[in-house]
Amino acid sequence: MGEQMDGNFILLLVLLTTLIGLVAFAFAGPSADKASKRRVALIRERHSGSTDALMEARMRKAISNRQPGTEMKMLVSLVPNPENLAKRIRMTGKKWTVSQYMTACAVVFLTLCAFLFIRGFPPLLAIMVSLAAGLALPHLWVGRLIKKRVLQFTSKFPDALELLTRGLRSGLPITETLGVVASEVPGPVGEEFKLITERIKIGKTMDQALQETADRLGTPEFQFFVISLAIQRETGGNLAETLSNLATVLRQRAQMKLKIRAMSSESKASAYIIGALPFLVFGMICYINFQYMAPFFTADPAGLFGMSTMQVIGLGGMCWMGIGVFIMAQMINFEI
């Protein structure tokens, strides 16, 4: 018993040390003195006439333009598709990197694992639960931020279209009206239109700038806007009238979504309660009195696939509940 306590204490100490190291590495920024000296050296090299100095400056510029997040290749290499993860992070509007995301996953994993060890959970169970939480919680948080930002963008986008319509009717070109929207409309709409105007200023075409924003947002409303501009540019016509009609359609679309949300709110609440209540009760009982639930985690060599009868029944119940929750989610999911 004493050897087991010593082993758990050593493992807990290792986890806490690793956690402190990851947190310190994640929040440790670059040195201000080194950054100022580096900028001064770059300015001197830029204005010097030496060929070697110019070549070194170009090499430093090329190194500085490399892809972000390469400083933690070990954590980033664990991601099966880092491009999709980087795209999801950009959709939040935050200046986060894939390495910071993976550091957050590691911190969640180590924190929960240490907490479960303190509570006396078995090591394998604690590691598995902590691993699932470390992967799921940051993913859900990023998804929540994306959904929140998309809702903010969608609610203000018709106002931006009306502002574009008024600017075009007053005689302003489309590029200047985009700049007006970037400066006048707050929130994600202004931020995205500001990025569009900056891309146009550095030499990209309007179609390229709009398509990049559409790919990052992933909303049908902005895709309608991009398609409308592309069709008007090819076929001609009154762009102000087209955008005015698009703003009306988007407002009606938003009203229909609100009606459907109100009509399906009762079914959603029932689905959430029915689906989450058994897992919440199971987790609370495990937290309050783990010894009572310990037989559920005890394997039976003579059982099915080495599992006890309680484990087989529990897995079967989870599968059926998952099927029921999936069916209820599909019944209240409406595409407009």
N, C-alpha and C positions, 0 to 999 in steps of 0.2 A: 504493500500500500504506500509505504514511504517512497519507494523507487518510482511509482507511478506519479505521485505528487511532485517529485523532483523533475521528472520528465515533462510534465505539464507546465511547471514553472519555467523551465528552460525554454520550451517552445513558445510560451507566452512572452518571455523576455525577448526572444528573437523576433517575434511578430511586432512587438512594440518598437524595438530598435529600427526595424525596417520601415515601419510606419512613420517614425520621426524623420528618418532619412529622406523618404519620399516627399513628405510635406515640406521639409527644408529645401529640397531640390526644386519643388514645384513653385514655391514662393520666393526663391532667391533670384532676384533680377540681376542684370549686368551692373558692373561697377560704374559709377558715374565718372570717377576720375579717369578710368581707362577709356570710357566712351568719349570724353572730351579730348583726351590726348589723341585718340584715333581720328577724330574729326579734324583737329588741327593739322595732323600729319597728312591727311588727305588733301586739305586745302593747299598746303605747301607743295605737295607733289603735283597737284593739278596746275599750279601756276609756275612750276619749274620747267625749264627747257630740256631736261635730261631725258634721253630716250628710255633709259632703264627705269627712271621714275614713272614715266608715262605707262610703260608696260606693266609695272607693278600695280599702278592704280587701276588699270583695266582688269588685271587678274583679281584684285580685291573686289572690284565691282561685280565681276562674274560670280565670285564666291558668295557675295552678299545677296545675289539674286537667285540663289538656289532655293529649292523647295523647302518650306518651313517644316519643322518637326523632325529633322534628321538627327537631332542631338540625343534622342532616346530610341535608337533603332531596335533595341531589344523588346520594348513594349509595343512599338508600332508594328513590328514584324509579326506579332500575334494576331493582328487584324487580318481576316481573310481577304477583304476587299477595302483597302484604305481609301480608294477614290470615292466610293459611295459614302463612307463615313465622313470624309472631308466635305462632301457636298451637303450632307445633312447638317453638319456643324455650320457651314456658311448660310444655310437657310434660316438659322436662328438669328442672324444679324450680329452675332457676337464675334469678337476677334480671338477665337479660341483655335488651338491647333489639335491635331490628332494625338500628339504626345501628351498634351495637357488632359485630353479626354481619357487616355489610357492611364495616366497618373491618378485621375479621380477614381477610375474603376479599381485600381490597386489599393487606394486609400480606403474605399468602402469595403473591399474584401478583407483587408487586414484589420480594420476597426471592428467589423462584425465578427470576424473569426476570434479575435481576442476577447470580445464580450461573451461569446458563446463558450469559450474555454473557461472563463471566470465562472459562468453559471453552471459548469459541470457537464456540459454536453459531450458526447463521445467525439473523439478527434475527427473521424471520417465524416460524421454527420455535420459537424461544425464547418469543416472545410467545404463540403458540398453545398450547404445552405449559403455560406458566405460567398462562394464562387457564383452561385446563381444570382444573389443579390448584387454582387459587384458588377455583373454583366447587365442585369435588368434595370437597376435603378438609374444609372446615368443615361441609358437608352430611353427610358420612359421620361426622364427629365428633359432631354433634348427634344423628344417628340412633343412634349407639352409646350416648350418654348416655341417650336415651329408652329404648332397649331394656334397659339396665342398671337404670334406675329402675323400669320396669314389672316386670322380674323380681323385684326386691326387694319391690315392692308385692304382687305375686301370691303370693310365698312367705310373707309375713306376714299376708295378708288373712284366711285361715281362722282364725288365732289371734285376730284382732280380732273376727271373728264369734262365736267361742266366748266371748270376753269380753263381748260384747253380750248373748249368751244368758244368761250367769250374772247380769249386771246386771238383765236383765228378770225373771228368775225370782226375784230377791231383792226385787222390788217397785219398782225405780227406773224412772222414765219414760224414753222413748227418747232425749230430748234430753240428759238427764244421763248416760246410758250412752255417748252419742257423745263427751261431754267426758271421760269416764273413759278411753275408747280413745285419745283425742288425747293424754292425759297419760301413759298407761302403755305404749303400744306405740311402740317407737322406729322411726326410719327414715321412709320415704315415707308409710307408713300413718298414723302419728301426725300428720305434717304435713298430709296431706289432710283428715283428720278434724278437725284444728284449724281449718282454713279453713272447713269445713262449719259448725262451731259458731259461728265468728265471723260468718258470713253470716246464720245464724239470729238471732244477737243483734242485728244491725243492722236486722232487720225482714223479711228474706226468708223465704219458706215453706221447709219442709223439702224439698219436691219440687224447688223451684228450686235450692236449695243442692246437693242431691244430683245433679241433672242437670248443673249446671255442672261439677262434679267429674268426672262420667262423660264429658262431652264432652272435657274436657282430658286425662283418662287414656286413653280409647279402648280400654279392656280389657273383654272380655266378662264377666269375673268381677264387676267392680263394677257392670256393667249388670244382671247377674242380681240383685244386691243391691238396686238401685233398683227393679227391676220387682217383686221380692218385697215390698218395703215398700209400693209403690203398690197392689198387689193386696190385701194384707192390710188396708190402710186402707179400701179400698172394700168388701170382702166380709167383713172381720172374721176371727176365728180366733186361734189361739195363735201370736203372733209369735215367741216364744222357740223353739218347736218348729220353725217354718219356717226360722229362721236356723240352728238346729242342723243340720237336714237340708241346708241350703245349704252349710254348712261341710264336711260330709261329702262332698258332691258335688264341691266344689272340690278337696279333697284327693285324691280319686280321679282327677279330671281332671289334676292335677299329676303324679300317679304314672304315668298313661298317657303324658303328654308325655315324661317321663324315659325310659320304656321305648322309645318310638319314637325318641327321640334316641340312645339306646344302640344300637339296631338299625341306624340309618341313619348312624352315625358313620363307618363305613368308606367308604361311598359318598360322603359329603360330603368326606372327606379326598382321595379320588381326584379328585373334581370340582375341588376347589381346586387341587390340584397340576397336573392336566392343563390347567386353564384359565389358571393364572397363570405357569407355567414359561416358555412361549415369550415372553411379554411381559417377564418379568424378565431373561431372557437377552438379548433385544433391547436393553433399556435398559442393561444392564451393558456390552454391547459398545459401544454408543454413548458411554457415559461413559468407558470405558477408551481406546478408539481410535475417535474420531469420523471420522477421515479414511478408515478402512476402510469405514464405513457411509455415507459422503458420497454415493456414487452412488445410493443408495436415495432420497435427497431431491432429486436433480437431475431436473428436468422434461425431457421429451423433446417438442419441438414437433410431431414427426411421429407421436407415439404416440396412444393412445386418450384423448381429452379432455385432451390435452396432458400426459399422464402417461407415465412410462417403463414398460417391461415389468415391472421389479422392483416398481414401485409398484402396478401392476394385480394382480400375483400376491399381493403383500402384503395389499392390501385384500380380495381374494377369500378368502385364508386367514383373515383376521380375521373376515369375515362367517360363514364356515363354523364357525369355532371358537366364535363367539358363539352360533350356533344350537345347537351341541352342548352348550355350558354351560347354555343356557336349558332344553334338554330334560332334562339331568341334574338341574337345580335343581327342575324340576316333578316329576320322578320321586321325589325324596326329600322333597317338601313335603306334609305331611299336616295336614289340618284336623280338629280335634277339636270 
